[in-house]
Amino acid sequence: MATRAEDFPDEAVDVCIRTMTYADLQQVMAVELSAYPHPWTVGIFRDCIRVGYNCWVATLQDRIIGYGIVMLAADEAHVLNLCVSPDYQRRGVGREMLQHLTRRAQLSDIDMILLEVRRSNQAAIDLYHDEGFHELGVRKNYYPADEGREDAIILARYLPKIDPGSDPGISPQIPTNN
Ligand SMILES: CC(C)(COP(=O)(O)OP(=O)(O)OC[C@H]1O[C@@H](n2cnc3c(N)ncnc32)[C@H](O)[C@@H]1OP(=O)(O)O)[C@@H](O)C(=O)NCCC(=O)NCCS
């Protein structure tokens, strides 16, 4: 049975978050194309899985409605993509995925999580500020835009150390995708 946004009239939806696999890429691309004016190609997602970035999907009744991709490098986690299907936006899914990515980074002993966001993307900027991110700087002309290029704001959040044993629900080892 297809999952439709109108079948979930309540504001919040209760998603499962699991590792992204190659088999998910058709659904992931459908969300990507619907959510971004300048979407990634399927090849970029494939490469992210292949090189072992942390790639997660949020599912609702087995249908993918969001995803997050993080590259871990030394003591930093870099969020490369965070996206929720427009049909399911503003129901807490983006926040839940961001908190999941952050928690996973903390469990890997990461000190800082950072990302770039378009200067014009106020919805995402509000989410990141709400989750404790602050501005580190600007990358001029970082993104393609309908006319010319657009600046990226670099946002970061420093992560306090946590005891992996304090969260029995999450293994301290972040699985790689292959
Ligand atoms: C940014 C994005 C991931 C947020 O996901 P979401 O599931 O819609 O967000 P949530 O429902 O978890 O909202 C969390 C907070 O984000 C902010 N927010 C989200 N959508 C917003 C909007 N349209 N306008 C203003 N603030 C918004 C609010 O602070 C919100 O908290 P609140 O609902 O308590 O006010 C989603 O809008 C998206 O996928 N956009 C397209 C892709 C994208 O731009 N990704 C970010 C790349 S850096």
The ligand as an ORCA input file, in Angstrom:
! r2SCAN-3c Opt
* xyz 0 1
  C      15.401     21.759      6.151
  C      14.550     20.495      6.296
  C      15.456     19.262      6.322
  C      13.784     20.576      7.648
  O      13.082     19.352      7.807
  P      11.610     19.311      8.430
  O      11.275     17.892      8.700
  O      10.696     20.070      7.566
  O      11.841     20.128      9.765
  P      11.164     19.889     11.189
  O       9.705     19.639     11.047
  O      11.944     18.885     11.945
  O      11.336     21.348     11.820
  C      12.307     21.627     12.783
  C      12.507     23.130     12.887
  O      13.082     23.636     11.681
  C      12.551     24.951     11.418
  N      11.743     24.882     10.204
  C      11.475     23.795      9.453
  N      10.744     24.138      8.371
  C      10.569     25.472      8.441
  C       9.915     26.418      7.603
  N       9.288     26.050      6.493
  N       9.941     27.710      7.982
  C      10.579     28.100      9.088
  N      11.206     27.240      9.946
  C      11.201     25.956      9.612
  C      11.682     25.291     12.611
  O      12.528     25.889     13.589
  C      11.247     23.917     13.066
  O      10.852     23.874     14.395
  P       9.291     24.104     14.787
  O       8.486     23.228     13.853
  O       9.240     23.676     16.219
  O       9.042     25.557     14.562
  C      13.487     20.409      5.161
  O      12.811     21.648      5.087
  C      14.079     20.058      3.820
  O      14.306     18.894      3.520
  N      14.288     21.068      2.962
  C      14.796     20.822      1.590
  C      16.217     20.306      1.621
  C      17.112     21.240      2.397
  O      17.083     22.454      2.205
  N      17.951     20.657      3.266
  C      18.893     21.396      4.083
  C      20.183     21.511      3.344
  S      21.400     22.367      4.336
*
